[in-house]
Amino acid sequence: MKKIFLPLIFLLQILSAVNAQQSGSGIYKFLEIPVSSHAAALGGNTVSVIDDDLSLVYHNPALLGREMNNMLSLDYNAYVANINIGTATYCKSTERFGTFAGGFHYMDYGSITGRTETNEETGTLAIKDIAGCLFYSYDFSDRWRGGVGSKFVYSNYADYSSFGIAVDLGLSYYDPDNEYSFGVALKNMGSQIVSYNDIYEKMPWDLQVGITKQLAHAPFKISVTLQNMREWDFTTSQSADGQTSHTDNTNFAQKCLNHLLLGVDFTPGKNFYASIGYNYRRRTELAVGDKAGLTGFSAGAGLRIKSYRVGFAAAQYHVSGLSYHFSIARNFGY
């Protein structure tokens, strides 16, 4: 295991050093959008839920496990403004070397008509983000599991294109006796290798920590996740000259809540769950004036039927409408 993880840690340090040299507010933001419908229902992220849901590997690579062997997972997100997001992932596990998974993750912004400065049409523009992903996990013991992921990102915006590499590291702990789990994930650490126009921007890296606890005498599972832990106060304002600075418009409690995701699963049996979630930061930042609607709230459900499992979630990222997440998976080794 040292031969595997030490080079990855060394690579992560290099990528982190390169990332620190970059400017800009961030790139490849589609990597931050939920892939798993279960995670979307729980507020947008989870790094601690123990479930044989292969798409959770995009939220924490340590959630990949041998129980997902020979599983194919397809995920689709009908995002806002006719934007479509899709993911396909396949898992293969070995007794000796751990568990592997590979997949593709894309975001299609739809058809956009190009125009000149004089408003003359120049044709239809192709706007897409694509990531080829590889994941690996290994069980250190009956309760501890580590995982690593790599993402090779290609972005094409009309005449501009970019290529980058990102790395995820994760750790998961599960106590089946007390039905308690803990997870931590360092996500999207990396670098833009080829920039759009010779300006290298930051990767959307993040540190996330979470716990999940099944209640002892009720069919409910509580998940608490802390995200955006790389920066305590990310409330910013931009001046007329383009300079960004921190503001002090929020108190200590609000700054804490900006990092917090709360989710509840109703679990009457092992083959069904229904979930609700709340994302405080999403609600406060994406409200329009005094109108927030259901922004920041999410809900969903999942069902397992023999070798198949399906999931659905609805989340409001903006007052203009809901975003819908669909997932279907089949375990061919069932």
N, C-alpha and C positions, 0 to 999 in steps of 0.2 A: 504494500500500500504506500510506503514512503516513496518508492520509485514512481508512483503515479501522482501523488498529491504534491510533493515538493516541487517538481517542475511547474505544476499549475499555479502554485502559490507564487513562485518566482515570476511567472508570466503575468500574474495579476498585479504584482508590484510594479513591473515595467509599464503595464497599461495604465495603472493608476498615476505613475509619474508623468506619462505622456498626457493623460487627461488633465492633470493640474496645469499644464502649459497652455491649454486651449482657452479660447475666448467664446463669447456668445452666451445665449440663455439656454441652449440645449438643442439636441438633434435627435432624430429617430424617436419621436414622442409616441409613436404607435406601439412601442414596446411596453409602455406603461398601461395600456388599455387592457382590461381583464380578458383572458382567454377562456377560462373555465366558467361555465354558467353557474356552477356552485359558488365560486369565488365572487362572481358578479352579484349574486343574490345576497351575499354576506357583507356587502358594502364596497366591493371592488377588489379586495385582496385578502388572502389568507395564507399564512405560512405554517400553520399548525394543525389543520384539519386532517385527520387520518381517514382516508377513504380510497377505494380502488378506482379513483377517477384519474385517468392518465393525463388529462389536460391540466391538472394541478401542478405538474412538473414545471410549467412556465411561471408559476408563482414561487415555488421553492423546489430546486432539483432534488432535495433530500426526501421529498414526498413520492418520488419514484420508487417502486418496490417490486419484488418478485411476484406479488399477487396480481400484477398487471401483465404477466408474461403472455405473449401472443395477442395482445390487445391492440385494436385499431380504434382511434378516436378521431371524430370529425366535429369541428366546432365552427359555428357561424354567428356573426354579430351584425344585425341590421342597425348600424350606427346612425348618427344624426345626418341630415342633409344628403340622403341617398349614398352615404359612404358604406361600403361593405368590407367586413373583416372576416377572414377565414383561416382555419388552421387544420392541418392533418398530421397525426402523430402515430407512430407504431413503436411497440415495446417488445424487447426480447431479453429474457433473463437466463442466467447460467448459474449453476450450483456453486462454481468455484470462483468466477471472476466478477460476480455482481450483475447488475441490471443495466441495460442500455436502451436508449430510445432515440429516435430521429424524427424530424418533422419539418414542415414548412409553414410559415406564418406570413400572411400578406394583408395589405390594406389597399383597397382600390377606391380612389376618390371619385370615380365616375367620369363621364364625358364633360370636358371643359372646352369651350370654344375660345381659341386664341384670337386676339385682336391687336392691331397696331395702335400707335398713339392717336391716330386719326379715326379710330373705331372701325377699321376695315378688318373683316374676318380673315384669318390666316389658316383656318382648319381646326381640326380637333386635336387637343393636347392629351398625351398619355401621362397620368399622374399615379404612380404606384410606389409602395414600399414592400419589400420582400425580405424575409429572413429565413435562411436555412439553419436548422437547429440540431445540435447533438447533445445528449444528456447521459450522465452515468451516475449510478449510486451504489453504495456498498454498505452492508450491515456490519457495524463494528461489534455489536452484541445484539441480544434479543430486544433491547430497548433503544439503542442509539444507531442512527443511520446518517451518513454523510453523502452529499451529492455535489456534482459540478455540471455546469452547462456552458455551451459555447454557441454564439449566434453570429452568423456571417450575413451582414445586412447590405442589401443593395437598394438604393433609392433613386427613382427616376422622375424628375419634374420637368416635362417638356424637353428642352435642350440641355438641361442640367442633370447631372447624375453624381452619385456619391457611393462610396463603399466603406464599411466599417466592421470592426470585430468587437464583440462584447462577451464578457464572461460572468457567469453566475456561480456563487458558492452557497451551499446550504447545509444546515444541520437540523436533525429532527430527533426528538425524544418522545417515546410513548410508553406509558405505564398502563397496561391493560387491566391490572387489578383495581386501580382507582379511576380508570377511564379518564386519564389526564394526558394531554400532549402539549409539547412545547416545540417551537420552531424559530429559526433565525435564518435570514437569507440576505446576502449581499448581491445585489442584482445590477446587471447592465453596466458593469465596470469595463471600460475599454477605450477605444480610440477610433476616430475617423481616419481611415487610411488615405482615401481619396476624397477631397472636398468638392463642393459645388463650384466654388469660384476662388479657390486659394485662401479661403478663410476657414480655419479649422474650429469647429464648435464642440461643446462639451457633450459627452454621452449622458443619458438620463439615469445615472446610477443612483441607487438608493439602498439604504439599510432598513430592513423590516424585521420586527420581532413580534411573536404572537403566542398566545396560550389558548387551549380549548379544553373545556371540562364538561363531561356528561354529568347531569344532576343525578344524585343517588336514588331519589324516589320519585322522579318525574321524567317523562320522555322528552327532555329538552337538553340541548347541547349549546353551551355559551362559548362564543369565540371573541377574543379581544386582540386586536392587532394594532401595533404602532408602526406607522409608515413615515416616509420622509425624514428619517432619523439623521440623515447626513447634515441637516441644517435645522437648527432650533427655531429661528424666526425667519420665515420666508415671505413675510408681508413686505412688499416692495412698492415703490412708486417710481415713475419715470418722468424726468423733467423735460423741458422743451428741447434741450440740447442732446437728448438721448441717454443721459446718465441715469443709472439705476441706483437707488439708495433705499435703505430700510426705513420703515416708518414705525411709529409706536402707537398705533391706533387700537391695539388689542391689549387686554390685560393678561396676566399670567395664566389664568384659567382658560381663556380663549386660545392662547398659544398652545397649551397642552391638548385641548380638544381638536386643534387643527391636525394633530398627528394620529388621532384615535379613530378606529373603525370598530363598530359594535355589530355583532351578528348572532342570531339565534336560530338553531335548527330544531324543528319538531321532528322527533324520530320515534314513531310508534312501533317500528320494526326495522329490521336490517335492510329491507328492500324498498323503503320509501323515506323521503325526507321532504319537509317544506321549510323554507328559510325566509327570514327578513333581515335587512341590514340597514345601517345608518352611517353616513359619511358626513361629518360635521363640516369639514373644509369644503367639500363639494357644494354643500348647501349654501354656505356663506359666500363663496366666491362666484358661483354661477347663478345666483338669484339676480333678477333684473328689477332694480329699484326695490319696492316693497313686495314684489311678487316673487315668491319662491316655489309655490305649488308643492309638488312632491320631490323637488330637486334634493338630492342627497339620500333619498330613501330607495330601497330596492327590495325585491321579493322574487322567490322562485321555488321550484320543486324538482325532485328527481325520482325516477322509478327504475328498479332493476327487475327484468323479466328473463330468467334463465341466463343465457350468455349475453343478453343485451342490456344496456342501460341508456336511458334518455334523460335529458335535463333541459330545463327552461328557466329563464330569468328575465325580469323587466326592471330597468333602472332608468331614472330620469337624470340625465346629465345636464339638462337645460330646460327651462320652462317651456320651450317650444315643442317638446314632445318626448316620448319614451324611446329608449333603445332596447332592442330585444335580442337575447342571447339564446341560441339553440345548440344542443350537443347530442350526439349519438355515438355510442361506442359498442364494439362487439369483442368479446374475448374468444378467439378462435381455438384456444386450448381448453375451453369449458367442457 
